[in-house]
């Protein structure tokens, strides 16, 4: 059995990921940094909100 590992996978990181919390249902949502500029729609409850105001500071 061969252990398949994709070597090119990690070079695929150009955009920073940020975590935001939906103000309506408190769901954790991971988005790319460029999406902070747009209105985000929560995949769980469908609420639209400004992700910049709901950002979770990273440790
Ligand atoms: Zn939500």
PDB file of the backbone (N, CA, C, O) and the ligand in Angstrom, with CONECT records:
HET     ZN  A 101       1
ATOM      1  N   UNK A   1       0.841  -1.201   0.000  1.00  0.00           N
ATOM      2  CA  UNK A   1       0.000   0.000   0.000  1.00  0.00           C
ATOM      3  C   UNK A   1       0.884   1.263   0.000  1.00  0.00           C
ATOM      4  O   UNK A   1       1.835   1.372   0.773  1.00  0.00           O
ATOM      5  N   UNK A   2       0.557   2.169  -0.849  1.00  0.00           N
ATOM      6  CA  UNK A   2       1.375   3.387  -0.916  1.00  0.00           C
ATOM      7  C   UNK A   2       0.684   4.548  -0.202  1.00  0.00           C
ATOM      8  O   UNK A   2      -0.530   4.735  -0.288  1.00  0.00           O
ATOM      9  N   UNK A   3       1.473   5.284   0.474  1.00  0.00           N
ATOM     10  CA  UNK A   3       0.977   6.459   1.179  1.00  0.00           C
ATOM     11  C   UNK A   3       0.981   7.639   0.211  1.00  0.00           C
ATOM     12  O   UNK A   3       2.039   8.191  -0.094  1.00  0.00           O
ATOM     13  N   UNK A   4      -0.167   8.015  -0.258  1.00  0.00           N
ATOM     14  CA  UNK A   4      -0.200   9.077  -1.269  1.00  0.00           C
ATOM     15  C   UNK A   4      -0.242  10.456  -0.632  1.00  0.00           C
ATOM     16  O   UNK A   4      -1.110  10.778   0.180  1.00  0.00           O
ATOM     17  N   UNK A   5       0.725  11.245  -1.034  1.00  0.00           N
ATOM     18  CA  UNK A   5       0.807  12.600  -0.508  1.00  0.00           C
ATOM     19  C   UNK A   5       1.041  13.549  -1.668  1.00  0.00           C
ATOM     20  O   UNK A   5       1.920  13.315  -2.499  1.00  0.00           O
ATOM     21  N   UNK A   6       0.284  14.583  -1.728  1.00  0.00           N
ATOM     22  CA  UNK A   6       0.451  15.525  -2.829  1.00  0.00           C
ATOM     23  C   UNK A   6       1.491  16.583  -2.465  1.00  0.00           C
ATOM     24  O   UNK A   6       1.255  17.394  -1.570  1.00  0.00           O
ATOM     25  N   UNK A   7       2.620  16.586  -3.136  1.00  0.00           N
ATOM     26  CA  UNK A   7       3.708  17.493  -2.738  1.00  0.00           C
ATOM     27  C   UNK A   7       3.455  18.955  -3.096  1.00  0.00           C
ATOM     28  O   UNK A   7       4.017  19.853  -2.469  1.00  0.00           O
ATOM     29  N   UNK A   8       2.619  19.198  -4.093  1.00  0.00           N
ATOM     30  CA  UNK A   8       2.401  20.583  -4.515  1.00  0.00           C
ATOM     31  C   UNK A   8       1.338  21.297  -3.718  1.00  0.00           C
ATOM     32  O   UNK A   8       1.061  22.472  -3.962  1.00  0.00           O
ATOM     33  N   UNK A   9       0.750  20.615  -2.786  1.00  0.00           N
ATOM     34  CA  UNK A   9      -0.421  21.151  -2.105  1.00  0.00           C
ATOM     35  C   UNK A   9      -0.129  22.399  -1.287  1.00  0.00           C
ATOM     36  O   UNK A   9      -0.921  23.342  -1.294  1.00  0.00           O
ATOM     37  N   UNK A  10       0.990  22.418  -0.588  1.00  0.00           N
ATOM     38  CA  UNK A  10       1.261  23.531   0.313  1.00  0.00           C
ATOM     39  C   UNK A  10       1.655  24.830  -0.383  1.00  0.00           C
ATOM     40  O   UNK A  10       1.568  25.904   0.212  1.00  0.00           O
ATOM     41  N   UNK A  11       2.086  24.739  -1.633  1.00  0.00           N
ATOM     42  CA  UNK A  11       2.434  25.959  -2.363  1.00  0.00           C
ATOM     43  C   UNK A  11       1.184  26.683  -2.837  1.00  0.00           C
ATOM     44  O   UNK A  11       1.263  27.746  -3.453  1.00  0.00           O
ATOM     45  N   UNK A  12       0.061  26.112  -2.550  1.00  0.00           N
ATOM     46  CA  UNK A  12      -1.208  26.668  -2.982  1.00  0.00           C
ATOM     47  C   UNK A  12      -1.725  27.772  -2.061  1.00  0.00           C
ATOM     48  O   UNK A  12      -2.845  28.253  -2.234  1.00  0.00           O
ATOM     49  N   UNK A  13      -0.923  28.167  -1.096  1.00  0.00           N
ATOM     50  CA  UNK A  13      -1.341  29.140  -0.094  1.00  0.00           C
ATOM     51  C   UNK A  13      -0.938  30.554  -0.473  1.00  0.00           C
ATOM     52  O   UNK A  13       0.206  30.951  -0.255  1.00  0.00           O
ATOM     53  N   UNK A  14      -1.855  31.310  -1.032  1.00  0.00           N
ATOM     54  CA  UNK A  14      -1.528  32.704  -1.296  1.00  0.00           C
ATOM     55  C   UNK A  14      -2.358  33.593  -0.402  1.00  0.00           C
ATOM     56  O   UNK A  14      -1.919  34.668   0.007  1.00  0.00           O
ATOM     57  N   UNK A  15      -3.549  33.144  -0.102  1.00  0.00           N
ATOM     58  CA  UNK A  15      -4.447  33.972   0.678  1.00  0.00           C
ATOM     59  C   UNK A  15      -4.514  33.498   2.118  1.00  0.00           C
ATOM     60  O   UNK A  15      -4.590  32.305   2.411  1.00  0.00           O
ATOM     61  N   UNK A  16      -4.484  34.456   2.975  1.00  0.00           N
ATOM     62  CA  UNK A  16      -4.596  34.173   4.391  1.00  0.00           C
ATOM     63  C   UNK A  16      -6.040  33.802   4.733  1.00  0.00           C
ATOM     64  O   UNK A  16      -6.988  34.385   4.207  1.00  0.00           O
ATOM     65  N   UNK A  17      -6.182  32.853   5.595  1.00  0.00           N
ATOM     66  CA  UNK A  17      -7.529  32.521   6.046  1.00  0.00           C
ATOM     67  C   UNK A  17      -7.814  33.222   7.361  1.00  0.00           C
ATOM     68  O   UNK A  17      -6.954  33.308   8.238  1.00  0.00           O
ATOM     69  N   UNK A  18      -9.013  33.712   7.480  1.00  0.00           N
ATOM     70  CA  UNK A  18      -9.408  34.359   8.719  1.00  0.00           C
ATOM     71  C   UNK A  18     -10.677  33.710   9.235  1.00  0.00           C
ATOM     72  O   UNK A  18     -11.478  33.169   8.473  1.00  0.00           O
ATOM     73  N   UNK A  19     -10.838  33.776  10.532  1.00  0.00           N
ATOM     74  CA  UNK A  19     -12.020  33.172  11.136  1.00  0.00           C
ATOM     75  C   UNK A  19     -12.956  34.275  11.599  1.00  0.00           C
ATOM     76  O   UNK A  19     -12.538  35.252  12.221  1.00  0.00           O
ATOM     77  N   UNK A  20     -14.222  34.097  11.285  1.00  0.00           N
ATOM     78  CA  UNK A  20     -15.226  35.045  11.739  1.00  0.00           C
ATOM     79  C   UNK A  20     -16.348  34.269  12.434  1.00  0.00           C
ATOM     80  O   UNK A  20     -16.502  33.061  12.247  1.00  0.00           O
ATOM     81  N   UNK A  21     -17.106  34.980  13.220  1.00  0.00           N
ATOM     82  CA  UNK A  21     -18.237  34.357  13.899  1.00  0.00           C
ATOM     83  C   UNK A  21     -19.518  35.052  13.454  1.00  0.00           C
ATOM     84  O   UNK A  21     -19.622  36.278  13.504  1.00  0.00           O
ATOM     85  N   UNK A  22     -20.459  34.282  13.033  1.00  0.00           N
ATOM     86  CA  UNK A  22     -21.739  34.831  12.617  1.00  0.00           C
ATOM     87  C   UNK A  22     -22.418  35.513  13.799  1.00  0.00           C
ATOM     88  O   UNK A  22     -22.571  34.901  14.856  1.00  0.00           O
ATOM     89  N   UNK A  23     -22.830  36.781  13.636  1.00  0.00           N
ATOM     90  CA  UNK A  23     -23.462  37.496  14.747  1.00  0.00           C
ATOM     91  C   UNK A  23     -24.850  36.952  15.074  1.00  0.00           C
ATOM     92  O   UNK A  23     -25.372  37.195  16.161  1.00  0.00           O
ATOM     93  N   UNK A  24     -25.432  36.237  14.159  1.00  0.00           N
ATOM     94  CA  UNK A  24     -26.785  35.729  14.390  1.00  0.00           C
ATOM     95  C   UNK A  24     -26.795  34.369  15.078  1.00  0.00           C
ATOM     96  O   UNK A  24     -27.524  34.168  16.049  1.00  0.00           O
ATOM     97  N   UNK A  25     -25.977  33.422  14.570  1.00  0.00           N
ATOM     98  CA  UNK A  25     -26.045  32.064  15.121  1.00  0.00           C
ATOM     99  C   UNK A  25     -24.736  31.623  15.762  1.00  0.00           C
ATOM    100  O   UNK A  25     -24.628  30.494  16.241  1.00  0.00           O
ATOM    101  N   UNK A  26     -23.732  32.514  15.772  1.00  0.00           N
ATOM    102  CA  UNK A  26     -22.436  32.247  16.404  1.00  0.00           C
ATOM    103  C   UNK A  26     -21.638  31.105  15.761  1.00  0.00           C
ATOM    104  O   UNK A  26     -20.763  30.515  16.396  1.00  0.00           O
ATOM    105  N   UNK A  27     -21.941  30.812  14.535  1.00  0.00           N
ATOM    106  CA  UNK A  27     -21.194  29.773  13.839  1.00  0.00           C
ATOM    107  C   UNK A  27     -19.796  30.266  13.491  1.00  0.00           C
ATOM    108  O   UNK A  27     -19.615  31.420  13.104  1.00  0.00           O
ATOM    109  N   UNK A  28     -18.816  29.390  13.629  1.00  0.00           N
ATOM    110  CA  UNK A  28     -17.464  29.706  13.185  1.00  0.00           C
ATOM    111  C   UNK A  28     -17.383  29.517  11.680  1.00  0.00           C
ATOM    112  O   UNK A  28     -17.759  28.473  11.147  1.00  0.00           O
ATOM    113  N   UNK A  29     -16.894  30.530  11.017  1.00  0.00           N
ATOM    114  CA  UNK A  29     -16.786  30.450   9.565  1.00  0.00           C
ATOM    115  C   UNK A  29     -15.372  30.847   9.169  1.00  0.00           C
ATOM    116  O   UNK A  29     -14.862  31.869   9.629  1.00  0.00           O
ATOM    117  N   UNK A  30     -14.738  30.048   8.321  1.00  0.00           N
ATOM    118  CA  UNK A  30     -13.411  30.407   7.827  1.00  0.00           C
ATOM    119  C   UNK A  30     -13.538  30.959   6.424  1.00  0.00           C
ATOM    120  O   UNK A  30     -14.127  30.344   5.535  1.00  0.00           O
ATOM    121  N   UNK A  31     -12.964  32.143   6.255  1.00  0.00           N
ATOM    122  CA  UNK A  31     -13.012  32.785   4.951  1.00  0.00           C
ATOM    123  C   UNK A  31     -11.611  33.212   4.561  1.00  0.00           C
ATOM    124  O   UNK A  31     -10.707  33.231   5.395  1.00  0.00           O
ATOM    125  N   UNK A  32     -11.430  33.554   3.296  1.00  0.00           N
ATOM    126  CA  UNK A  32     -10.165  34.097   2.858  1.00  0.00           C
ATOM    127  C   UNK A  32     -10.138  35.595   3.116  1.00  0.00           C
ATOM    128  O   UNK A  32     -11.180  36.251   3.139  1.00  0.00           O
ATOM    129  N   UNK A  33      -8.946  36.126   3.310  1.00  0.00           N
ATOM    130  CA  UNK A  33      -8.790  37.529   3.697  1.00  0.00           C
ATOM    131  C   UNK A  33      -9.469  38.483   2.716  1.00  0.00           C
ATOM    132  O   UNK A  33      -9.962  39.533   3.131  1.00  0.00           O
ATOM    133  N   UNK A  34      -9.508  38.151   1.446  1.00  0.00           N
ATOM    134  CA  UNK A  34     -10.115  39.086   0.494  1.00  0.00           C
ATOM    135  C   UNK A  34     -11.639  39.132   0.643  1.00  0.00           C
ATOM    136  O   UNK A  34     -12.293  40.055   0.159  1.00  0.00           O
ATOM    137  N   UNK A  35     -12.181  38.139   1.310  1.00  0.00           N
ATOM    138  CA  UNK A  35     -13.627  38.134   1.518  1.00  0.00           C
ATOM    139  C   UNK A  35     -14.062  39.065   2.639  1.00  0.00           C
ATOM    140  O   UNK A  35     -15.254  39.317   2.817  1.00  0.00           O
ATOM    141  N   UNK A  36     -13.094  39.577   3.395  1.00  0.00           N
ATOM    142  CA  UNK A  36     -13.406  40.569   4.429  1.00  0.00           C
ATOM    143  C   UNK A  36     -13.949  41.849   3.819  1.00  0.00           C
ATOM    144  O   UNK A  36     -14.640  42.622   4.481  1.00  0.00           O
ATOM    145  N   UNK A  37     -13.631  42.062   2.558  1.00  0.00           N
ATOM    146  CA  UNK A  37     -14.055  43.284   1.880  1.00  0.00           C
ATOM    147  C   UNK A  37     -15.505  43.212   1.427  1.00  0.00           C
ATOM    148  O   UNK A  37     -16.099  44.225   1.057  1.00  0.00           O
ATOM    149  N   UNK A  38     -16.068  42.016   1.457  1.00  0.00           N
ATOM    150  CA  UNK A  38     -17.424  41.855   0.940  1.00  0.00           C
ATOM    151  C   UNK A  38     -18.389  41.550   2.077  1.00  0.00           C
ATOM    152  O   UNK A  38     -17.994  41.316   3.219  1.00  0.00           O
ATOM    153  N   UNK A  39     -19.648  41.562   1.725  1.00  0.00           N
ATOM    154  CA  UNK A  39     -20.651  41.094   2.681  1.00  0.00           C
ATOM    155  C   UNK A  39     -20.664  39.572   2.646  1.00  0.00           C
ATOM    156  O   UNK A  39     -20.702  38.955   1.582  1.00  0.00           O
ATOM    157  N   UNK A  40     -20.632  38.994   3.818  1.00  0.00           N
ATOM    158  CA  UNK A  40     -20.606  37.542   3.907  1.00  0.00           C
ATOM    159  C   UNK A  40     -21.993  37.017   4.275  1.00  0.00           C
ATOM    160  O   UNK A  40     -22.727  37.627   5.053  1.00  0.00           O
ATOM    161  N   UNK A  41     -22.320  35.883   3.696  1.00  0.00           N
ATOM    162  CA  UNK A  41     -23.589  35.256   4.047  1.00  0.00           C
ATOM    163  C   UNK A  41     -23.293  33.989   4.822  1.00  0.00           C
ATOM    164  O   UNK A  41     -22.566  33.115   4.350  1.00  0.00           O
ATOM    165  N   UNK A  42     -23.849  33.896   5.989  1.00  0.00           N
ATOM    166  CA  UNK A  42     -23.615  32.732   6.828  1.00  0.00           C
ATOM    167  C   UNK A  42     -24.154  31.473   6.163  1.00  0.00           C
ATOM    168  O   UNK A  42     -25.321  31.426   5.772  1.00  0.00           O
ATOM    169  N   UNK A  43     -23.307  30.450   6.032  1.00  0.00           N
ATOM    170  CA  UNK A  43     -23.767  29.212   5.399  1.00  0.00           C
ATOM    171  C   UNK A  43     -24.763  28.445   6.259  1.00  0.00           C
ATOM    172  O   UNK A  43     -25.471  27.569   5.763  1.00  0.00           O
ATOM    173  N   UNK A  44     -24.819  28.768   7.532  1.00  0.00           N
ATOM    174  CA  UNK A  44     -25.732  28.027   8.414  1.00  0.00           C
ATOM    175  C   UNK A  44     -27.111  28.648   8.509  1.00  0.00           C
ATOM    176  O   UNK A  44     -28.121  27.965   8.337  1.00  0.00           O
ATOM    177  N   UNK A  45     -27.154  29.951   8.784  1.00  0.00           N
ATOM    178  CA  UNK A  45     -28.464  30.560   9.012  1.00  0.00           C
ATOM    179  C   UNK A  45     -28.875  31.516   7.900  1.00  0.00           C
ATOM    180  O   UNK A  45     -30.014  31.981   7.868  1.00  0.00           O
ATOM    181  N   UNK A  46     -27.945  31.813   6.982  1.00  0.00           N
ATOM    182  CA  UNK A  46     -28.299  32.652   5.846  1.00  0.00           C
ATOM    183  C   UNK A  46     -28.267  34.140   6.123  1.00  0.00           C
ATOM    184  O   UNK A  46     -28.643  34.941   5.268  1.00  0.00           O
ATOM    185  N   UNK A  47     -27.819  34.518   7.318  1.00  0.00           N
ATOM    186  CA  UNK A  47     -27.729  35.928   7.679  1.00  0.00           C
ATOM    187  C   UNK A  47     -26.567  36.592   6.941  1.00  0.00           C
ATOM    188  O   UNK A  47     -25.473  36.032   6.876  1.00  0.00           O
ATOM    189  N   UNK A  48     -26.800  37.769   6.391  1.00  0.00           N
ATOM    190  CA  UNK A  48     -25.722  38.526   5.782  1.00  0.00           C
ATOM    191  C   UNK A  48     -25.128  39.476   6.803  1.00  0.00           C
ATOM    192  O   UNK A  48     -25.854  40.119   7.562  1.00  0.00           O
ATOM    193  N   UNK A  49     -23.800  39.564   6.820  1.00  0.00           N
ATOM    194  CA  UNK A  49     -23.150  40.469   7.765  1.00  0.00           C
ATOM    195  C   UNK A  49     -21.798  40.898   7.233  1.00  0.00           C
ATOM    196  O   UNK A  49     -21.272  40.330   6.276  1.00  0.00           O
ATOM    197  N   UNK A  50     -21.247  41.922   7.883  1.00  0.00           N
ATOM    198  CA  UNK A  50     -19.935  42.424   7.491  1.00  0.00           C
ATOM    199  C   UNK A  50     -18.864  41.651   8.273  1.00  0.00           C
ATOM    200  O   UNK A  50     -18.746  41.833   9.484  1.00  0.00           O
ATOM    201  N   UNK A  51     -18.097  40.808   7.616  1.00  0.00           N
ATOM    202  CA  UNK A  51     -17.153  39.948   8.337  1.00  0.00           C
ATOM    203  C   UNK A  51     -16.066  40.717   9.083  1.00  0.00           C
ATOM    204  O   UNK A  51     -15.491  40.213  10.047  1.00  0.00           O
ATOM    205  N   UNK A  52     -15.789  41.945   8.629  1.00  0.00           N
ATOM    206  CA  UNK A  52     -14.754  42.748   9.307  1.00  0.00           C
ATOM    207  C   UNK A  52     -15.109  43.026  10.760  1.00  0.00           C
ATOM    208  O   UNK A  52     -14.231  43.132  11.618  1.00  0.00           O
ATOM    209  N   UNK A  53     -16.396  43.140  11.024  1.00  0.00           N
ATOM    210  CA  UNK A  53     -16.829  43.464  12.384  1.00  0.00           C
ATOM    211  C   UNK A  53     -16.982  42.215  13.247  1.00  0.00           C
ATOM    212  O   UNK A  53     -17.248  42.311  14.445  1.00  0.00           O
ATOM    213  N   UNK A  54     -16.815  41.052  12.640  1.00  0.00           N
ATOM    214  CA  UNK A  54     -17.063  39.802  13.361  1.00  0.00           C
ATOM    215  C   UNK A  54     -15.832  38.904  13.386  1.00  0.00           C
ATOM    216  O   UNK A  54     -15.917  37.706  13.655  1.00  0.00           O
ATOM    217  N   UNK A  55     -14.696  39.511  13.100  1.00  0.00           N
ATOM    218  CA  UNK A  55     -13.467  38.732  13.033  1.00  0.00           C
ATOM    219  C   UNK A  55     -13.041  38.198  14.390  1.00  0.00           C
ATOM    220  O   UNK A  55     -13.134  38.892  15.403  1.00  0.00           O
ATOM    221  N   UNK A  56     -12.578  36.972  14.398  1.00  0.00           N
ATOM    222  CA  UNK A  56     -12.029  36.389  15.607  1.00  0.00           C
ATOM    223  C   UNK A  56     -10.518  36.578  15.575  1.00  0.00           C
ATOM    224  O   UNK A  56      -9.860  36.119  14.641  1.00  0.00           O
ATOM    225  N   UNK A  57      -9.958  37.245  16.578  1.00  0.00           N
ATOM    226  CA  UNK A  57      -8.505  37.430  16.592  1.00  0.00           C
ATOM    227  C   UNK A  57      -7.785  36.087  16.692  1.00  0.00           C
ATOM    228  O   UNK A  57      -8.145  35.240  17.510  1.00  0.00           O
ATOM    229  N   UNK A  58      -6.773  35.900  15.858  1.00  0.00           N
ATOM    230  CA  UNK A  58      -6.052  34.638  15.891  1.00  0.00           C
ATOM    231  C   UNK A  58      -5.042  34.652  17.018  1.00  0.00           C
ATOM    232  O   UNK A  58      -4.506  35.698  17.386  1.00  0.00           O
ATOM    233  N   UNK A  59      -4.794  33.475  17.558  1.00  0.00           N
ATOM    234  CA  UNK A  59      -3.905  33.340  18.708  1.00  0.00           C
ATOM    235  C   UNK A  59      -2.468  33.731  18.371  1.00  0.00           C
ATOM    236  O   UNK A  59      -1.593  33.672  19.235  1.00  0.00           O
TER     237      UNK A  59
HETATM  238 ZN    ZN A 101     -25.308  32.285  11.099  1.00  0.00          ZN
END
